[in-house]
Amino acid sequence: MTAIYDQITKTNEIFGETFKRGDAAGVANLYTEEGQLGPANSEFLTGRTAIQGFIQGMMDSGVHSIQLITDEVEEFGDTAVEIGRFVLKDGDDQIADEGKFIVVWKLESGDWKLHRDIINSSLPA
């Protein structure tokens, strides 16, 4: 394990805990100010306000938790690239969606933050 891997997996744990508490603003604050989220079947959402709205929409639609599983991290100075998988569960702890993601992370004021986040479902259409 490398330091960057540990830092990113810790932030992913915080992401999951914050999501489970229903704190969409807290999740959005894990992104850089100019962060972008590229969900499936959508244009990029840019900025924390747009990301917060999307996260809140997920919560309002019945997604209760998100688990982020890091498969690989590569560091390039103040930038890192993560490849991983996600599992979304509803209030009955049933899988609502699962898939994969690629995140470009940026080191901002000593903290690693999500900068570019692209997610895609692995479930059949």
VENGITA-V9003 format. One record per backbone hydrogen bond with DSSP energy under -0.5 kcal/mol. NH is the residue of the N-H (numbers start at 1). CO is the residue of the C=O. Records with the same first field share a line. If there is no record, write none. Layout:
NH = CO ; CO
This chain:
6 = 2
7 = 3
8 = 4
9 = 5
10 = 6
11 = 7
12 = 8
13 = 9
14 = 10
15 = 11
16 = 12
17 = 13
18 = 14
19 = 15
20 = 16
21 = 17
22 = 19
23 = 18
24 = 22
27 = 23
28 = 24
29 = 25
30 = 27
31 = 28
32 = 114
35 = 32
36 = 115
37 = 45
38 = 117
39 = 37
42 = 39
45 = 37
46 = 44
47 = 35
48 = 33
51 = 47
52 = 48
53 = 49
54 = 50
55 = 51
56 = 52
57 = 53
58 = 54
59 = 55
60 = 56
61 = 57
62 = 59
63 = 58
64 = 62 ; 89
65 = 89
67 = 87
69 = 67 ; 85
70 = 68
71 = 69 ; 83
72 = 83
74 = 81
76 = 79
79 = 76
80 = 105
81 = 74
82 = 103
83 = 72
84 = 101
85 = 69
86 = 99
87 = 67
88 = 97
89 = 65
90 = 94
91 = 62
93 = 90
96 = 88
97 = 88
99 = 86
100 = 120
101 = 84
102 = 118
103 = 82
104 = 116
105 = 80 ; 103
106 = 113
107 = 78
108 = 106 ; 111
111 = 108
113 = 106
114 = 30
115 = 104
116 = 104
117 = 36
118 = 102
119 = 38
120 = 100
122 = 98
123 = 98
